[in-house]
Amino acid sequence: MDKQAFLKTVKDRLLQDDGCTLSQAAPWQLHNALSHALMGLIASDWQADGKARCEKKQACYFSAEFLMGRAVYNNLLSLGLMGEIKQLLQENGVSLESLEEIEDAALGNGGLGRLAACFLDSAATCGLPLDGYGIRYRYGLFRQTIEEGYQREYADDWTRHGDPWSIRREQEAVWVRFADQTVRAVPYDMPVIGYGRRSIGTLRLWQAEPETPFDFELFNEQDYDAAMHEKNMAENISRVLYPNDTTREGKILRLKQQYFFCSASLQHLLRQCRAAHGSARAFSDYYAVQLNDTHPVVSIPELIRLLMDEEGLSFNEAFGIAEKVFSYTNHTIMAEALEKWEVSLLRAVCPRIFEIILMIDERLSRLLAEKKVPLGERRLYRIVDRGMVHMARLAIFAGHATNGVAKIHTEIVKYSALPEWYRLFPERFQNKTNGITQRRWLLLCNPQLSEMVTRLTGSEEWVTNLDKLKSLECFADDHAVLEDFLRVKQEKKRELSAYIAKHEGIELPEHFIFDIQVKRLHEYKRQLLNAFAILDIYYGLKEGRIRDFTPTAFIFGAKSAPGYVRAKAIIHYICEIARLINNDPAVSDRMKVVFVQNYNVSYAEKLVCAADVSEQISTAGTEASGTSNMKFMLNGTVTLGTYDGANIEIVAAAGEQNNYIFGARVEELEQLKESYNPRKIYESDPRIHRVLDTLVDGTFKDSGSGEFRELYTSLLDGASWHKPDHYFLLQDFHSYVDTRLRLYRDYNDRMAFAKKCWMNMANAGQFSSDRTIRQYADEIWDIAPVER
């Protein structure tokens, strides 16, 4: 790179766009100018890679969310320019660290979207032709604040200062037609730069726009709202991720979102196929489409529709192509989370799609008869059943592969959640344990530990081959190495403590244990169990029951879906506990509780490096995999968790003696569930009784909403849709508290505890998303690396 020419490009851009100099530029202005200059550096390679991919078979990752995080640092890292640019800016009186103020691209919610982002990074680094397809949400999920203990949602206007990492491809826009409206889908392409610039993939995000953005005649008639109606209705489709769907209107919007990006993406791919290979009939020879959960499953009937209605193929021909193209990743075993649509909704939004689903269902019916599936069992398979369309069933039947995302999850899918489908198509089921990219989750976010790893392994080869970490095991008893590791951990804790003090207004002493649970807020993830345990420890300290307690900071980060009332009540309850404990001078030197606001990728990059304890406490058999557990592990953190999801594989790799496993296992809960009586536990156990009573005895205030009593009732009496305590909080309570306190005691032997942390990091190699993406490429997509 010609440094002076690059610097001139940045300066010229600032002058042209903002009328300012480098020293005058605000962080967002510097970010835009720097990013545009970097886009210029990669433009020819990006174009060359796109052309090369069209000539070979390529894979497409369809996902409702891509949680990419802040792009500028990751792209500088991948291009190998981080040090050069940092020095260049410093020489001109500007700090690269000022870009910490740049907001994340708010295009995801949790593990689903972050997994998609890791896969794109790994594919580009491995040279594999994989591109992502989704929606360019104008306001993302939402920006979360905590006000008076309550979650408040605000529009996350992440593009208000521009979006320099995206290019609008106006000439590639397509039309998407619903029963009641037609919208224009305009693609925005974002480069995904592989480490070392080996290849550059693309994340294509679609923005919904109207046919007629402004009706001048209506405006002239002074009907101002009607003049903008079509524009507003179109833009609603790509306005926010996961709009509240508690009403029929909300459900219609969600369905439109899904059909919108699936139809637009498939239209683009078919056009590309015709241009490169002469015919859409060759589509399955050149494209593999991975459906990330059930959100994009409507792609299956849409591809069949396009092949039939626009390419002139028969239904059987089109179905045969679709079956070869599509594969489906299952991310949940909970029946209520396996997406279903009311027939009336599908008919109202996209009636032709429903017609094709009926044709697929009829094909399935014939197959069931041919295979002599008993009549009484056939309803378990039917895609259209009792007025509902079952999207997971559609994906399994009309695709060629279905995978789980952790070994235990896949086994549960095969033998418990969807056993009838496994009996019908055993050859279609696979496991692909999730992974994370070590580039973002170690090299970028923890340069101090990365330098140590490079020095001890002898090279930077681990950056693209994480199995090299295994060689670090030989240092597990080297006190000098472990002392260095502890110094790095302490430095990261100091950085996090300063960040939390600045953004949350709470001081966390650096010598405290940092016990962290950060993930999407859901009952099965059991943030409420964590809260109960903290309260029990608080009472134990006050009573003198717990002695020799190691001072601990309990850190939470999570967003609740706006319409998920119970999850929002849990956030409020945690904040009430924080208020109680943080304002009690009797324990202030031993306990702190903080719920960080607006948890996102950039916050996670700070949290995973500083953690002493990784909380992974979902009910056994409910978490498909988890990926935050892997991020903590990679940064040398022990897992306090259940035998669930990828926790099992983490423990197998790093050793159960180096982690802290508690609670009932899947088979125990299976035996227990029919006789389980949480009220009996509550009435016979004073500690549990006391903790639960804080929900209703006035210890904490819920502003008269009744939300805390509803939590109490759900645990002891259940609700119309679930049994009491259906995630077994009371069952696992004592095991959790006892294991947690044992961990805190062990922490005081600094060398022994550091060894546990070190062994986790040294055995994290198998959890690289590079490994996962190669497995998808070899075993599902049948694609190979492409060189430009």
GIVEN-V399216 format. One record per residue. OMEGA is omega in degrees with one decimal (999 if undefined). Layout:
omega = {OMEGA & OMEGA}
This chain:
omega = {173.5 & -172.4 & -175.8 & 177.0 & 178.3 & -179.6 & 178.2 & 178.0 & 178.9 & -178.8 & 179.7 & -179.9 & 177.8 & -179.4 & -177.6 & -174.0 & -170.2 & 179.0 & -178.1 & 176.7 & -180.0 & -178.1 & -179.5 & -170.7 & 169.8 & -178.9 & -178.4 & 177.2 & 175.7 & -179.7 & -179.3 & -177.6 & 179.3 & -178.3 & 177.8 & 178.7 & 178.4 & 176.2 & 176.8 & 179.9 & -173.6 & -169.4 & -175.8 & 178.4 & 179.6 & 179.2 & -179.9 & 178.8 & 178.3 & 179.3 & -179.5 & -179.0 & -177.7 & -177.4 & -178.5 & 174.1 & -179.4 & 178.7 & -178.4 & -176.7 & -179.7 & -176.5 & 177.4 & -178.9 & 172.6 & -177.0 & -169.9 & -174.8 & -179.9 & -171.6 & -164.7 & -178.8 & -178.9 & -179.7 & 174.7 & 178.3 & -177.7 & 179.9 & -178.7 & -174.1 & -174.6 & -177.8 & -178.6 & -178.1 & 179.0 & -179.9 & -179.4 & 179.0 & 178.9 & 179.8 & 180.0 & 172.6 & -177.8 & -179.6 & 175.0 & -179.3 & 178.8 & -179.1 & 171.9 & -179.3 & -178.2 & -175.6 & 175.3 & 168.4 & -167.9 & -171.4 & 179.5 & -176.2 & -174.4 & -173.7 & -178.6 & -178.8 & 179.1 & 175.5 & 179.6 & 179.5 & 178.0 & -179.6 & 179.2 & 177.7 & -178.0 & 179.8 & 179.7 & 179.6 & 179.6 & -179.6 & -177.6 & -177.7 & 178.2 & 174.7 & 179.5 & 179.4 & 179.9 & -175.8 & 175.9 & -176.3 & -176.8 & -177.7 & 174.3 & 175.5 & 169.2 & 171.9 & -174.9 & 165.9 & 173.4 & -177.4 & -177.0 & 177.5 & -177.5 & 170.1 & 172.2 & -178.4 & 176.0 & 177.5 & 178.3 & -173.7 & -170.3 & 179.4 & -173.2 & 176.7 & -178.7 & -178.9 & -170.4 & -179.2 & 178.5 & 175.4 & 177.1 & -179.2 & -175.3 & -174.9 & -178.1 & 177.3 & 178.3 & 177.6 & 175.4 & -173.0 & 172.0 & -179.9 & -173.3 & 178.7 & 173.1 & -179.0 & 177.3 & 177.5 & -177.4 & -177.6 & 169.8 & -177.0 & 179.0 & 179.4 & 173.3 & -169.4 & 177.2 & -178.5 & -176.6 & 177.1 & -177.9 & 175.1 & -179.9 & 177.0 & -177.5 & 166.7 & 179.9 & -179.5 & -174.5 & 176.6 & -178.7 & 179.5 & -174.6 & 170.4 & -179.7 & -174.4 & -174.8 & 179.5 & -174.4 & -177.8 & 178.2 & 178.6 & 179.7 & 176.6 & 177.1 & 172.1 & -167.7 & 179.7 & -179.3 & 179.8 & -178.7 & -172.4 & -177.2 & 178.6 & -178.9 & -179.0 & 178.0 & -175.5 & 175.4 & -175.9 & -180.0 & -176.7 & -177.7 & 174.2 & 177.7 & 175.8 & 179.4 & -175.8 & 178.7 & 177.0 & 177.3 & 179.9 & 178.0 & 178.3 & 178.2 & -180.0 & 178.4 & 179.2 & 177.7 & 177.3 & -176.5 & -179.1 & -177.7 & -174.2 & 177.7 & 179.3 & -179.4 & -178.2 & -179.0 & 175.3 & 178.6 & -177.4 & 177.7 & 176.8 & 178.8 & 179.7 & 179.2 & -178.0 & -175.2 & -169.9 & 170.6 & -176.1 & 175.5 & 178.3 & -180.0 & -170.8 & -176.0 & 177.1 & -172.3 & -177.2 & 169.0 & -178.7 & 177.4 & -179.7 & -176.7 & -173.7 & -172.8 & -177.4 & -178.5 & -175.8 & 175.7 & 174.1 & -174.9 & 177.5 & 178.8 & 177.3 & 178.2 & 178.0 & -178.5 & -179.8 & 179.6 & -169.4 & -175.5 & 179.8 & 174.9 & 178.2 & 173.5 & 178.3 & -177.9 & 177.3 & -178.1 & 178.8 & 179.2 & 177.1 & -179.0 & -177.7 & 179.2 & -174.1 & -166.2 & 167.8 & -166.7 & 173.6 & 176.3 & -177.8 & -178.4 & 174.8 & -179.7 & -173.7 & -176.6 & -179.5 & 174.2 & -166.5 & 176.3 & 177.7 & 174.5 & 177.7 & -177.9 & 177.9 & -179.4 & 178.4 & -177.3 & -173.7 & -177.6 & -174.2 & 179.6 & 176.8 & 178.6 & 176.9 & -178.8 & 175.1 & 176.3 & 177.9 & 177.3 & -179.8 & 177.1 & 176.5 & 176.5 & 179.9 & 178.8 & 179.3 & 179.0 & 177.9 & 179.7 & -178.5 & 176.5 & 172.5 & -177.7 & -177.4 & -177.4 & -177.8 & -169.4 & 179.0 & 178.2 & -175.7 & -167.7 & -179.2 & 176.3 & -173.5 & 177.1 & 175.4 & -179.3 & 174.0 & -175.0 & -171.5 & 178.2 & 177.5 & 177.6 & -178.1 & -177.7 & -177.1 & -171.3 & 174.7 & -178.3 & -180.0 & 174.2 & -179.6 & 167.2 & -171.1 & 170.0 & -174.3 & -178.0 & 179.0 & -179.9 & 178.6 & 177.7 & 177.0 & -174.7 & -169.7 & -177.3 & -174.8 & -175.6 & -173.8 & -179.6 & 178.9 & 177.5 & 176.4 & -177.2 & -176.0 & -176.9 & -177.0 & -176.9 & -172.8 & -179.1 & 170.3 & 173.1 & -179.1 & -178.2 & 176.6 & 179.3 & 177.6 & -180.0 & 178.4 & 179.4 & -166.6 & 168.4 & -175.4 & -177.4 & -170.7 & -177.4 & -177.6 & -179.9 & 179.0 & 178.3 & 178.4 & 179.3 & 179.7 & 179.6 & -179.3 & -175.2 & 177.6 & 175.3 & 179.2 & 175.3 & -177.3 & -179.7 & -177.9 & 177.3 & 175.7 & -171.7 & 176.1 & 179.2 & 177.7 & -177.6 & -179.0 & -180.0 & -179.6 & -175.8 & 178.8 & -173.0 & 178.7 & 179.9 & -173.6 & 179.8 & 178.2 & -179.4 & 175.4 & 176.5 & 179.4 & 179.9 & 177.0 & 177.1 & 179.7 & -179.2 & 177.9 & 179.0 & 176.1 & 178.1 & 178.6 & 180.0 & 179.8 & 179.1 & -178.9 & 178.9 & 177.5 & -178.7 & -171.6 & -178.0 & 178.6 & -179.6 & 178.6 & 177.0 & 178.9 & -174.1 & -179.6 & 175.7 & 164.3 & 173.8 & -176.9 & -165.1 & 170.0 & 179.5 & -179.8 & 177.0 & -179.4 & 175.6 & -177.8 & -175.6 & 177.2 & 166.6 & 168.5 & 179.3 & 175.5 & 176.6 & 180.0 & 178.3 & -178.5 & 177.7 & 179.7 & 177.8 & 177.4 & 177.7 & 178.8 & 178.7 & 177.0 & -179.1 & -178.1 & -173.8 & 178.7 & 179.0 & -179.6 & 177.7 & -178.8 & 177.8 & -177.9 & -171.0 & 169.8 & 179.3 & -172.2 & 176.3 & 168.7 & -177.7 & 169.6 & 173.0 & 171.2 & -174.6 & -178.5 & -175.9 & -170.6 & -176.6 & 178.5 & 179.0 & 176.2 & 178.5 & 176.1 & 180.0 & 179.7 & 177.8 & 179.9 & 175.4 & 176.4 & 178.0 & -180.0 & -179.8 & -172.8 & -175.9 & 180.0 & 179.1 & -177.2 & -179.1 & -178.6 & -172.1 & 177.7 & -177.8 & -176.8 & 168.8 & 177.1 & 178.0 & 172.6 & -175.8 & -176.4 & 172.2 & 177.5 & -179.3 & -176.0 & -177.3 & 175.5 & 179.9 & -179.9 & 178.1 & -175.6 & -174.0 & -179.5 & -171.3 & -172.9 & 166.9 & -176.9 & 176.4 & -178.5 & 179.6 & -160.4 & 177.6 & 176.2 & -179.1 & 178.3 & -177.8 & -179.6 & -178.1 & -179.8 & -169.3 & 172.0 & 175.9 & 178.0 & 179.9 & -179.9 & 176.8 & 179.7 & -177.3 & 179.2 & 173.3 & -179.6 & 176.8 & 177.1 & 166.6 & -171.5 & 177.2 & 177.5 & -171.1 & 174.8 & -179.3 & 173.9 & -177.4 & -179.1 & 175.2 & 179.8 & 178.0 & -177.7 & -172.9 & -179.3 & 179.5 & 178.9 & -179.8 & 177.1 & -173.2 & -176.1 & -178.2 & 167.5 & 179.9 & 177.8 & -173.6 & -176.7 & 176.7 & 179.6 & 178.1 & 179.0 & -172.8 & -162.6 & -178.3 & -176.8 & -173.7 & -177.5 & -177.6 & 178.8 & 178.1 & 176.7 & -178.9 & -175.4 & -176.6 & -174.1 & -175.5 & -178.2 & 177.7 & 179.0 & -176.6 & -178.3 & -179.5 & -178.5 & 178.2 & 176.9 & -172.0 & -173.3 & 177.9 & 176.5 & 180.0 & -176.9 & 175.6 & 175.8 & 177.2 & -177.1 & -176.0 & -175.5 & 179.4 & 176.2 & 178.5 & 175.1 & 179.1 & -179.5 & -179.0 & -179.4 & -173.6 & -177.2 & -178.4 & 179.4 & -175.7 & -175.6 & 177.7 & 177.3 & 176.4 & 176.2 & -172.1 & 172.3 & 166.5 & 177.3 & -176.6 & 178.3 & -174.7 & -170.9 & -174.5 & 177.3 & 179.8 & -178.2 & -178.6 & -180.0 & 179.3 & -179.9 & 175.4 & 177.7 & -178.8 & 176.6 & -179.9 & -177.7 & -175.8 & 171.4 & -167.5 & -178.7 & -179.4 & 179.7 & 177.3 & 177.7 & 177.3 & 179.7 & -178.7 & -179.8 & 174.6 & 179.8 & -176.6 & -177.5 & -178.7 & -172.6 & -176.1 & -177.6 & 172.9 & 175.7 & 172.6 & 177.6 & -177.9 & -174.4 & 175.7 & 177.4 & 175.0 & -176.8 & -175.8 & -166.6 & 179.9 & -171.3 & -177.0 & 176.4 & -179.0 & 177.1 & 179.4 & 177.3 & 179.1 & 999}
